[in-house]
Amino acid sequence: MRVVRRLVVHEVRLLTSIVRWVARRPHGLGPGPGAGSARGRAFGYARGQGAMMFGFGFVCVLESACMAVLLRNHPAVHRVVFALDIYTLLLVVGMHAASVTRPHVLGDTVLRVRRAAHVDLRVPLSAIASVRRELVTTHERTEGRLDLAVAAQTTITLELATPVRHFTFLGRPRDVRLIRFHADESDVLVRAIRDLTPTLTRERTAPSPFPGRPG
């Protein structure tokens, strides 16, 4: 039941994101505990995946048209398949809408690192040991590392002095000390984080415990 509940909540968030996208109402930018100030600064990450999501949507429309031809003599079955196709298309649109309306948010004390409707990680600025712009296109699952790639790449690397707790899609807790994620304006976000944390290490002075190969 717990897994089913999480799946339902996730799909509701995707569908709600479509409404937010149309209404131009980003999530998590108003007053509240997440941003650390009256209004955080948003940094998008969805620009690089637009073409890919358009391709997914086109495949869904094409598949629906093909099934309509194949099932033209079976109207009852066709109605069921058509409803499923429409719902699948809505979820595809919802995934992109969630990426657009749920940007990264930088507040005075907290950075919210997000990806669509299934990752919303609050990282205290005081926990960040170093931040750098780093293009990485190869990501291997490693204990203590969280990779949030968009279009198979990440552009920012955060190394943490103290771990933060991340919950996976199905609710399993993980402590992470290194976070790689994508931002459309990665240089601007890195500078903004450094401006808010003057004592932050700006360049790596020792080998990272989580080596990665830049792309």
C-alpha positions in Angstrom: 0.0 0.0 0.0 2.9 2.4 0.7 4.3 1.9 -2.8 0.9 2.4 -4.3 0.3 5.6 -2.3 3.6 7.0 -3.4 2.8 6.2 -7.1 -0.6 7.9 -6.8 0.9 11.0 -5.1 3.6 11.2 -7.8 1.1 11.0 -10.6 -1.2 13.6 -8.9 1.9 15.9 -8.7 2.6 15.4 -12.4 -1.0 16.3 -13.4 -1.1 19.3 -11.1 2.2 20.5 -12.6 0.4 20.8 -16.0 -2.1 23.3 -14.4 0.8 25.2 -12.8 2.6 25.3 -16.1 -0.4 26.7 -17.9 -1.0 29.2 -15.1 2.7 30.1 -14.8 2.8 29.4 -11.1 6.1 27.7 -10.1 6.2 25.5 -7.1 8.1 26.5 -3.9 8.9 30.1 -4.6 6.5 31.8 -2.2 6.8 32.3 1.5 7.5 29.2 3.4 10.2 27.2 5.3 11.9 25.8 2.1 13.6 28.8 0.7 15.0 30.4 3.9 13.6 33.8 2.8 10.4 35.4 1.7 11.1 34.3 -1.8 13.9 32.1 -3.1 15.7 32.5 -6.4 14.8 30.0 -9.1 17.2 28.2 -11.4 15.7 26.1 -14.2 17.0 22.8 -15.5 14.4 21.7 -18.1 15.7 23.4 -21.2 18.0 20.5 -22.2 15.2 17.9 -22.1 12.6 19.7 -24.2 13.4 17.9 -27.5 13.5 14.5 -25.8 10.2 15.0 -24.1 8.7 16.2 -27.4 9.9 13.0 -28.9 8.3 10.9 -26.2 5.0 12.8 -26.8 5.2 12.3 -30.6 5.7 8.5 -30.1 2.6 8.4 -27.8 0.5 10.2 -30.5 1.9 8.0 -33.3 1.2 4.8 -31.2 -2.4 6.0 -30.5 -3.0 6.5 -34.2 -1.6 3.1 -35.1 -3.8 1.4 -32.5 -6.8 3.2 -33.8 -6.3 1.6 -37.2 -5.5 -1.8 -35.8 -8.5 -1.8 -33.5 -11.1 -0.1 -35.7 -13.2 -3.3 -35.8 -13.1 -3.6 -32.0 -14.6 -0.3 -30.7 -14.8 -1.4 -27.0 -11.1 -2.4 -26.9 -10.1 0.7 -28.8 -11.8 3.0 -26.3 -9.9 1.4 -23.5 -6.6 1.6 -25.3 -7.3 5.2 -26.4 -8.0 6.2 -22.8 -4.7 4.6 -21.7 -2.9 6.4 -24.5 -4.3 9.8 -23.5 -3.4 9.2 -19.9 0.2 8.2 -20.9 0.5 11.3 -23.0 -0.7 13.4 -20.0 2.0 11.9 -17.8 4.7 12.6 -20.4 3.5 16.3 -20.5 3.3 16.3 -16.7 6.9 15.1 -16.4 8.1 18.0 -18.4 5.7 20.4 -16.7 7.0 19.3 -13.3 10.5 20.0 -14.4 9.6 23.5 -15.6 7.4 24.4 -12.5 9.7 22.8 -9.9 13.1 24.5 -10.4 16.0 24.5 -8.1 15.5 27.2 -5.4 18.3 29.0 -3.7 17.4 30.8 -0.4 19.4 32.5 2.2 20.3 29.3 4.1 19.0 26.4 2.0 19.4 25.1 -1.6 16.5 23.0 -2.8 17.8 20.6 -5.5 15.0 19.2 -7.5 14.2 17.0 -10.4 10.6 17.0 -11.7 8.1 15.7 -9.1 10.1 13.0 -7.5 13.2 14.7 -6.0 13.1 17.7 -3.7 16.3 17.7 -1.6 17.0 20.5 0.9 20.7 21.1 1.3 21.7 23.6 4.1 24.3 26.0 2.7 26.3 25.4 5.9 26.7 21.8 4.9 28.4 22.5 1.6 32.1 22.1 1.5 32.7 23.0 -2.1 30.8 23.7 -5.3 32.0 23.8 -8.8 30.7 23.8 -12.4 31.6 20.3 -13.8 30.1 18.7 -16.9 29.7 15.0 -16.3 28.1 12.6 -18.8 28.9 9.3 -17.2 27.2 8.5 -14.0 27.7 5.2 -12.0 25.7 4.4 -8.9 28.0 4.9 -5.9 27.2 4.8 -2.2 26.9 8.4 -0.8 26.5 10.0 -4.2 23.3 11.4 -5.8 23.2 12.0 -9.5 20.3 14.0 -10.9 21.1 14.0 -14.6 19.0 15.8 -17.2 19.5 14.6 -20.8 22.2 12.3 -19.4 24.4 15.1 -18.0 25.0 17.0 -14.9 26.7 20.4 -14.7 27.2 21.2 -11.0 28.9 19.2 -8.3 28.3 19.8 -4.6 30.6 18.2 -2.0 29.2 18.2 1.5 31.0 18.6 4.8 28.1 16.8 6.5 25.7 14.3 4.8 22.1 15.1 4.1 19.3 12.5 4.1 17.7 11.7 0.7 14.7 9.5 0.2 14.4 7.5 -3.0 11.3 7.4 -5.1 10.0 4.4 -3.1 10.9 6.0 0.3 14.3 4.3 1.1 16.6 6.7 3.0 20.1 7.4 1.8 22.8 9.6 3.2 24.6 11.5 0.5 27.8 13.5 0.7 28.2 14.4 -3.0 25.4 15.7 -5.3 25.6 16.2 -9.0 22.8 17.9 -10.8 22.0 20.0 -13.8 21.1 23.7 -14.1 20.5 25.6 -17.3 22.6 28.5 -15.9 25.1 26.6 -14.0 27.7 29.3 -13.8 25.2 31.7 -12.4 24.0 29.3 -9.8 27.5 28.4 -8.7 28.4 32.1 -8.3 25.2 32.7 -6.3 25.9 29.8 -3.9 29.5 31.1 -3.4 28.2 34.7 -2.8 26.0 33.3 0.1 28.8 31.2 1.6 32.0 33.4 1.6 34.0 30.7 3.4 33.2 28.0 0.9 36.1 26.2 -0.8 36.1 27.5 -4.3 38.5 25.0 -5.9 39.2 21.4 -5.1 42.3 21.2 -2.9 42.4 17.5 -2.5 41.2 14.4 -4.4 37.5 13.9 -3.9 36.4 10.7 -2.2 33.9 10.4 -5.1 36.0 10.6 -8.3 34.2 11.3 -11.5 35.3 11.7 -15.1 34.3 15.1 -16.6 32.5 14.8 -19.9 
